[in-house]
Structures are given as structure tokens and as C-alpha cells.
């Protein structure tokens, strides 16, 4: 899936944009970003110092495409902005929250 970083339209190599690279703990390193789990995404919480919010499908896709969380706070610049169709993003949301 094509992706780039905020303020930089150069495409990222595919191996660098896998969700698990940052959102999953490994035996060698802890996760760099919050887990992509039902509990983490749907819980009402303050994220990055913003107001309390939670993800829904629309907010999730906004984060994936535009790098903005449900409270309107920019995600870290290291979060790729993915070029993904709305239907594909909704399917990804369903997969993430129902696994």
C-alpha cells in the first residue's frame, strides 16, 4: 500500500509501512506506537495531550490517511499517510477491532 510521511510526498518502501513495525511489541523492542486493539482504539482516553476521545471507523481512517487523531491532534510525523480507498480503510477498521 502506497504511503508517505507528512510534508514529504516521496513514497516510502513497502517494508517500512507495515503496521506491525510500530504497533506490536517484539522480543527485541517494545512497540513504538499504541497497540491496534479493540480495547486501545475504542477506550475513551487522552491521546498526545489532547482531550478525551475514542476511535470510530471515520476517525481511524482519518488517522490512517491524514495523520490526525479523533481529537484533531496530529499524530507523530513518523506515522505514514496511506493512500487507501475508503472501502479498504473501513475493511481494515473492521479487521483491527474484531481480531
One Martini backbone bead per residue (centre of mass of N, CA, C, O) as a GRO file, in nm:
protein
   99
    1UNK     BB    1   0.095   0.037   0.024
    2UNK     BB    2   0.083   0.355  -0.020
    3UNK     BB    3   0.326   0.593   0.127
    4UNK     BB    4   0.380   0.882   0.346
    5UNK     BB    5   0.500   1.162   0.486
    6UNK     BB    6   0.473   1.437   0.632
    7UNK     BB    7   0.584   1.676   0.411
    8UNK     BB    8   0.639   1.402   0.219
    9UNK     BB    9   0.589   1.263  -0.110
   10UNK     BB   10   0.765   1.035  -0.078
   11UNK     BB   11   0.786   0.715  -0.114
   12UNK     BB   12   0.762   0.434   0.072
   13UNK     BB   13   0.871   0.153   0.162
   14UNK     BB   14   0.683  -0.118   0.226
   15UNK     BB   15   0.845  -0.233   0.479
   16UNK     BB   16   0.796   0.051   0.650
   17UNK     BB   17   0.447   0.032   0.657
   18UNK     BB   18   0.397  -0.165   0.869
   19UNK     BB   19   0.214  -0.181   1.148
   20UNK     BB   20   0.399  -0.379   1.319
   21UNK     BB   21   0.656  -0.200   1.341
   22UNK     BB   22   0.499  -0.006   1.579
   23UNK     BB   23   0.231  -0.178   1.718
   24UNK     BB   24   0.441  -0.418   1.804
   25UNK     BB   25   0.581  -0.628   1.997
   26UNK     BB   26   0.901  -0.759   2.061
   27UNK     BB   27   1.174  -0.934   2.176
   28UNK     BB   28   1.358  -0.657   2.134
   29UNK     BB   29   1.103  -0.450   2.123
   30UNK     BB   30   0.901  -0.209   2.181
   31UNK     BB   31   0.649  -0.036   2.109
   32UNK     BB   32   0.609   0.282   1.950
   33UNK     BB   33   0.301   0.235   1.942
   34UNK     BB   34  -0.003   0.184   1.981
   35UNK     BB   35  -0.223  -0.047   1.998
   36UNK     BB   36  -0.427  -0.246   1.765
   37UNK     BB   37  -0.706  -0.249   1.952
   38UNK     BB   38  -1.007  -0.251   2.075
   39UNK     BB   39  -0.936  -0.125   2.351
   40UNK     BB   40  -0.756   0.114   2.254
   41UNK     BB   41  -0.953   0.249   2.040
   42UNK     BB   42  -1.238   0.257   2.221
   43UNK     BB   43  -1.117   0.410   2.438
   44UNK     BB   44  -1.138   0.660   2.660
   45UNK     BB   45  -0.879   0.904   2.582
   46UNK     BB   46  -0.583   1.063   2.617
   47UNK     BB   47  -0.406   1.194   2.335
   48UNK     BB   48  -0.133   1.375   2.309
   49UNK     BB   49  -0.283   1.593   2.515
   50UNK     BB   50  -0.564   1.567   2.452
   51UNK     BB   51  -0.869   1.506   2.451
   52UNK     BB   52  -1.106   1.304   2.508
   53UNK     BB   53  -1.116   0.995   2.315
   54UNK     BB   54  -1.228   0.798   2.026
   55UNK     BB   55  -1.254   0.549   1.805
   56UNK     BB   56  -1.365   0.521   1.476
   57UNK     BB   57  -1.385   0.467   1.153
   58UNK     BB   58  -1.339   0.762   1.067
   59UNK     BB   59  -1.096   0.826   1.255
   60UNK     BB   60  -0.913   0.601   1.157
   61UNK     BB   61  -0.897   0.695   0.858
   62UNK     BB   62  -0.778   0.972   0.924
   63UNK     BB   63  -0.518   0.862   1.047
   64UNK     BB   64  -0.422   0.691   0.803
   65UNK     BB   65  -0.436   0.932   0.585
   66UNK     BB   66  -0.370   1.222   0.777
   67UNK     BB   67  -0.263   1.213   1.086
   68UNK     BB   68  -0.542   1.225   1.265
   69UNK     BB   69  -0.704   1.230   1.543
   70UNK     BB   70  -1.014   1.239   1.707
   71UNK     BB   71  -0.915   1.537   1.838
   72UNK     BB   72  -0.715   1.677   1.611
   73UNK     BB   73  -0.437   1.545   1.651
   74UNK     BB   74  -0.131   1.505   1.561
   75UNK     BB   75   0.063   1.280   1.457
   76UNK     BB   76   0.335   1.154   1.416
   77UNK     BB   77   0.555   1.187   1.157
   78UNK     BB   78   0.606   0.863   1.143
   79UNK     BB   79   0.324   0.847   1.035
   80UNK     BB   80   0.182   0.725   0.785
   81UNK     BB   81   0.035   0.810   0.472
   82UNK     BB   82  -0.226   0.654   0.325
   83UNK     BB   83  -0.327   0.505   0.015
   84UNK     BB   84  -0.674   0.461   0.066
   85UNK     BB   85  -0.964   0.338   0.036
   86UNK     BB   86  -1.250   0.356   0.201
   87UNK     BB   87  -1.325   0.052   0.193
   88UNK     BB   88  -1.048  -0.051   0.291
   89UNK     BB   89  -1.047   0.101   0.562
   90UNK     BB   90  -1.303  -0.027   0.677
   91UNK     BB   91  -1.190  -0.315   0.668
   92UNK     BB   92  -0.953  -0.261   0.856
   93UNK     BB   93  -1.118  -0.179   1.099
   94UNK     BB   94  -1.272  -0.445   1.131
   95UNK     BB   95  -1.023  -0.617   1.176
   96UNK     BB   96  -0.900  -0.475   1.425
   97UNK     BB   97  -1.168  -0.480   1.620
   98UNK     BB   98  -1.212  -0.821   1.558
   99UNK     BB   99  -0.936  -0.975   1.671
   0.00000   0.00000   0.00000
